[in-house]
Amino acid sequence: MGAVTTHVSTMFLRDTRHGGPVRQPQKVATKLASFVAAATKTLDVAIYDFRLDGAPADTVVEALKATADRGVTVRIAFDAGKPAAETAEAFTLLEADPAPIGTADWVSAQFGGTPVETKPISAPSGQLMHSKYLIRDSGTAGAAIWTGSANFTNDAWTLQENNIVTVVSGDLATAYGSDFDQMWTSGAIKGTGAQDTGTTTVGSYPIGWDFAPGDGTAIDVALTAQVRAAKKRIVIATMVLTSHPVLAALAAAIDRGVAVSGIYDSGQMGPIVKVWKKNPTKNAELLANWKRVSAVLADKRSTPYTPTSKHDFLHHKVLVADTTVITGSYNFSANAQQNAENQLRIRSSSLSARFVTEIAAIVAEYSH
């Protein structure tokens, strides 16, 4: 499920029908509640999709309310709206994570009339407030963040492959707090994340961070540079892989002999590739690179999206380049540059080995 160091902990989620423990949703809820309960001054939550039910909902909601009741400032910022047409086609054109509406109603029902503050964060048409992070006690000795790929839904914790990373770091909490405050103050993603990049050392781990949309282009450039600089291995677990520069860099890495492996979600990539194929002349290089890269990757064939279907996507957004782990909410897509997103880059032999081992297990599960 996960591992802990002095300052950085990881938790890996698996589809409970494909290797994940049956009680995984409650384990995630308990971990999240513990993170929340440790807050002494402030707790800020930026979340794309927040719709829990059953015991996990009870655990998380009670923790948030109890924390606010004892005087901690608790703020929840959530995506104000998704594509007007809640269809697979709408999300395919955005190359974005499909998610049904409902977060606003759920958050209001759970926290309305309580000390928990909530705010919808708007985005221009075709963009999303797609981050998934928490900031605890920014500006104090115990400051910490929670991030990764997992939304706060039963499907995310039961049917999807995801990762959760928590880091005790004042520098990271300050950086994430700046991003959060920009959204909270304006109620919108526009203008957030610009020049919010930085680096620090947490324990023995050099860690870098960045935020979109302000630095969306820079994130894609940095990701492409990591792929180009890799000497021995690149391991990927990703829902979608549509950034043209990243695809080209991955194809070039294969050609120069770098070991490229991993897995993607063909249920989500399939419709996107079909769109590319409608204009084969224009997309000839893109399609060639996709064919080259997808040939070395396994795939999870997730259920075609509808608002009421099982949302069983391979939901990771992970790329390991040699000993650097890149993860967060940021899909490896051109559209992600325009969303509110966050990304961590952590250099560590032990952490990269942990992610590579987990991805290899997922690949084995879906290669039967």
C-alpha positions in Angstrom: 0.0 0.0 0.0 2.7 2.5 0.9 5.9 3.4 2.7 7.1 6.1 5.0 10.4 8.0 5.5 11.1 10.8 8.0 9.6 13.5 5.8 7.9 11.8 2.8 5.3 9.1 2.7 3.6 7.4 -0.2 0.4 5.3 -0.6 -0.5 3.5 -3.7 -4.1 2.7 -4.6 -5.1 -0.2 -6.8 -8.4 -1.2 -8.4 -9.8 -3.5 -5.8 -10.8 -6.0 -8.5 -7.2 -6.1 -9.7 -4.9 -6.3 -6.7 -6.2 -3.7 -4.3 -7.3 -4.7 -0.8 -11.0 -4.7 -0.2 -10.8 -2.2 2.7 -8.7 0.2 0.7 -11.3 3.0 0.6 -11.5 3.1 4.4 -7.8 3.0 4.7 -7.5 6.1 2.5 -10.3 7.8 4.5 -8.5 7.0 7.7 -5.2 8.3 6.4 -6.8 11.5 5.1 -8.7 12.0 8.4 -5.4 11.6 10.3 -3.7 14.2 8.2 -6.6 16.6 8.7 -6.8 15.9 12.5 -3.1 16.8 12.9 -3.9 20.5 11.9 -3.4 23.0 14.6 -4.0 26.4 12.8 -5.0 26.0 9.2 -6.1 23.4 6.7 -6.6 24.3 3.0 -8.0 21.8 0.5 -7.9 22.2 -3.3 -9.9 19.3 -4.9 -11.3 18.7 -8.3 -13.8 15.9 -7.5 -15.2 15.5 -3.9 -18.1 13.1 -3.7 -17.9 10.4 -1.0 -20.5 8.1 0.5 -20.8 5.4 3.1 -18.1 4.9 5.8 -15.3 6.8 4.0 -17.6 9.9 3.8 -18.4 9.7 7.5 -14.7 9.4 8.4 -13.5 12.3 6.2 -16.5 14.7 6.8 -16.3 14.2 10.6 -12.6 14.8 10.6 -13.0 18.1 8.7 -15.9 19.3 10.8 -14.2 18.4 14.1 -11.0 20.2 13.0 -13.0 23.3 12.2 -15.0 23.0 15.4 -11.8 23.3 17.5 -10.8 26.5 15.9 -8.7 25.5 13.0 -9.4 27.5 9.8 -10.6 24.9 7.3 -11.1 26.0 3.7 -12.2 23.8 0.8 -11.8 25.1 -2.8 -13.4 22.9 -5.5 -13.9 22.9 -9.3 -16.9 25.1 -10.0 -18.0 23.3 -13.1 -17.1 20.7 -15.8 -18.0 20.6 -19.5 -21.6 21.6 -20.1 -22.1 18.3 -22.0 -21.2 15.6 -19.5 -20.3 13.2 -22.2 -17.2 11.1 -23.1 -16.9 13.2 -26.2 -16.6 16.4 -24.3 -13.8 15.2 -22.1 -12.1 13.5 -25.1 -11.9 16.9 -26.9 -10.4 18.4 -23.7 -8.0 15.3 -23.2 -9.2 15.7 -19.6 -10.2 13.4 -16.7 -13.9 12.6 -17.0 -15.8 13.3 -13.9 -19.5 13.9 -13.4 -21.0 16.9 -11.8 -22.0 16.8 -8.2 -19.1 18.1 -6.1 -20.8 21.5 -5.4 -24.0 19.9 -4.2 -22.1 17.3 -2.1 -19.8 19.9 -0.5 -22.8 22.1 0.3 -24.8 19.3 1.8 -21.9 18.2 4.0 -20.5 21.5 5.2 -23.2 24.1 4.8 -23.9 25.7 8.1 -20.6 24.5 9.7 -17.4 26.4 10.4 -15.8 24.7 7.3 -15.4 27.4 4.6 -16.1 26.4 1.0 -15.6 28.1 -2.4 -16.2 27.0 -6.0 -13.3 27.9 -8.2 -14.3 28.9 -11.7 -12.3 28.3 -14.9 -12.7 29.5 -18.5 -14.5 27.2 -20.9 -12.5 24.0 -21.6 -10.4 24.4 -18.4 -10.6 22.8 -14.9 -9.6 23.4 -11.3 -8.0 20.0 -11.4 -5.6 20.0 -8.4 -5.9 17.5 -5.6 -3.9 18.8 -2.6 -4.1 19.7 1.1 -1.9 22.2 3.0 -1.6 21.8 6.8 -0.4 24.5 9.1 1.6 26.6 6.6 4.1 28.8 8.4 4.6 26.4 11.4 7.2 23.8 12.2 4.8 21.0 11.4 3.7 22.3 8.0 2.9 19.6 5.5 1.2 18.9 2.1 -0.9 16.0 0.7 -0.9 15.6 -3.0 -0.9 13.0 -5.8 -3.4 11.9 -8.4 -6.3 10.7 -6.2 -9.6 12.6 -6.1 -11.9 12.2 -3.1 -14.5 9.8 -4.4 -15.4 6.2 -3.7 -14.4 5.3 -7.3 -11.0 6.9 -7.0 -10.3 4.9 -3.8 -11.9 1.7 -5.0 -11.6 1.2 -8.8 -8.6 3.3 -9.8 -4.9 3.1 -9.7 -3.7 6.3 -7.9 -0.9 7.6 -5.7 -0.9 9.8 -2.6 2.3 11.6 -1.5 2.5 13.5 1.8 5.5 15.7 2.6 6.4 17.5 5.8 8.0 20.7 4.5 7.6 24.3 5.3 8.9 25.4 1.9 6.4 23.2 0.1 3.5 24.3 2.3 4.3 27.9 1.6 4.5 27.3 -2.1 1.2 25.4 -2.2 -0.3 27.9 0.1 0.5 30.7 -2.3 -1.2 28.8 -5.2 -4.3 28.1 -3.0 -4.6 31.7 -1.8 -4.5 33.0 -5.4 -7.4 30.8 -6.3 -9.3 31.5 -3.0 -9.0 35.2 -3.3 -10.2 35.5 -6.8 -12.5 32.5 -7.0 -10.9 31.6 -10.3 -7.9 29.8 -11.8 -7.0 32.7 -14.2 -3.6 34.1 -13.4 -2.7 31.5 -10.8 0.5 29.5 -10.7 2.7 32.0 -12.6 6.3 31.8 -11.6 5.4 29.7 -8.6 8.1 27.1 -9.3 10.8 26.3 -6.8 13.1 23.7 -5.2 14.0 22.6 -1.8 15.5 19.6 0.0 13.3 17.5 2.2 15.3 15.1 4.3 17.7 13.8 1.7 15.3 14.3 -1.2 15.8 17.3 -3.6 12.2 18.3 -4.5 10.9 20.7 -7.2 7.4 22.0 -7.7 5.3 24.0 -10.1 1.8 25.0 -10.8 -0.4 25.5 -13.9 -2.0 27.3 -15.6 0.5 30.1 -15.0 3.5 27.8 -15.5 1.7 25.2 -17.6 4.0 25.6 -20.6 7.1 25.5 -18.3 5.8 22.2 -16.8 5.6 20.6 -20.2 9.0 21.9 -21.2 10.5 20.6 -17.9 8.8 17.2 -18.3 10.1 16.9 -21.9 13.6 17.8 -20.6 13.5 15.1 -18.0 12.7 12.5 -20.7 15.4 13.8 -23.0 18.0 13.7 -20.1 17.1 10.1 -19.0 20.0 7.7 -19.5 18.9 4.3 -18.3 15.1 4.1 -17.7 11.8 5.8 -18.1 8.8 4.3 -16.4 5.3 5.7 -17.0 1.9 5.2 -15.4 -0.5 7.7 -17.0 -4.2 8.0 -17.8 -3.5 10.0 -21.0 -0.3 10.8 -22.9 -1.1 13.5 -25.4 1.6 16.2 -25.0 3.2 16.3 -28.4 6.7 17.3 -27.1 6.6 14.6 -24.5 5.5 11.9 -27.0 8.3 12.9 -29.4 10.9 12.8 -26.6 9.7 9.4 -25.5 10.0 8.0 -29.0 13.5 9.5 -29.3 14.4 7.9 -25.9 13.3 4.5 -27.2 15.4 5.0 -30.4 18.5 5.9 -28.4 18.2 2.7 -26.3 16.6 4.0 -23.0 14.5 1.3 -21.4 10.9 2.7 -21.6 8.1 0.8 -20.0 4.8 1.3 -18.1 1.1 1.5 -18.6 -1.6 3.9 -19.8 -5.4 3.8 -19.9 -6.6 2.7 -23.4 -10.2 3.3 -22.5 -9.4 7.1 -22.3 -6.6 7.2 -24.9 -8.5 5.2 -27.5 -11.1 7.9 -28.3 -8.3 10.6 -28.4 -6.3 8.6 -30.9 -9.4 8.2 -33.0 -9.7 12.0 -33.2 -6.1 12.2 -34.3 -6.7 9.6 -37.0 -9.4 11.8 -38.5 -6.6 14.0 -39.9 -3.8 11.6 -40.6 -1.8 14.0 -42.7 -1.7 16.7 -40.1 -1.1 14.3 -37.3 1.3 11.9 -39.1 4.3 12.6 -36.8 2.1 12.5 -33.7 0.5 9.2 -34.7 3.9 7.7 -35.5 5.3 8.7 -32.1 2.2 7.4 -30.4 2.5 4.0 -32.2 6.2 3.8 -31.2 5.6 4.6 -27.5 2.4 2.7 -27.0 4.0 -0.4 -28.4 6.2 -0.6 -25.3 3.5 0.1 -22.8 0.8 -2.1 -21.3 -2.8 -0.8 -21.1 -5.8 -0.8 -18.8 -9.0 -1.1 -20.7 -11.2 1.0 -18.5 -15.0 1.2 -18.8 -16.2 3.8 -21.4 -17.2 6.9 -19.5 -20.7 8.0 -18.7 -21.7 10.1 -15.6 -23.2 7.0 -14.0 -20.7 4.3 -15.2 -17.9 2.7 -13.1 -15.1 5.2 -13.2 -12.3 2.7 -13.1 -9.6 4.6 -14.9 -5.8 4.0 -14.5 -5.6 7.5 -13.0 -1.8 7.9 -12.2 0.1 10.8 -13.6 3.6 9.4 -12.9 6.8 9.5 -14.9 10.1 8.1 -13.5 13.2 9.3 -15.3 16.2 7.4 -13.9 15.9 8.3 -10.2 13.5 11.3 -10.5 9.8 10.8 -9.7 7.4 13.2 -11.3 3.8 13.1 -10.0 0.8 15.2 -9.0 -2.5 16.1 -10.6 -0.9 17.1 -14.0 -1.9 14.8 -16.9 0.8 14.5 -19.6 -1.4 16.5 -22.0 -1.4 19.8 -23.8 -4.8 20.6 -22.1 -3.3 20.2 -18.6 -1.2 23.3 -19.2 -4.4 25.4 -19.1 -5.9 23.8 -16.0 -5.1 24.6 -12.3 -2.7 21.7 -11.7 0.2 20.9 -9.4 3.3 18.8 -10.0 6.2 17.5 -7.8 9.6 16.4 -9.0 11.4 14.3 -6.4 14.9 12.8 -6.9 15.5 9.7 -4.8 16.8 6.3 -5.6 14.6 4.7 -2.9 11.5 6.6 -3.9 11.9 6.0 -7.6 12.4 2.3 -6.9 9.2 2.3 -4.9 7.3 3.8 -7.8 8.9 1.5 -10.4 8.0 -1.6 -8.3 4.4 -0.4 -8.0 4.1 0.3 -11.7 5.6 -3.1 -12.6 3.0 -4.8 -10.4 0.2 -2.9 -12.2 1.7 -3.8 -15.6 1.8 -7.5 -14.6 -1.9 -7.4 -13.4 -3.1 -6.1 -16.8 -0.8 -8.2 -18.9 -2.5 -11.5 -18.1 
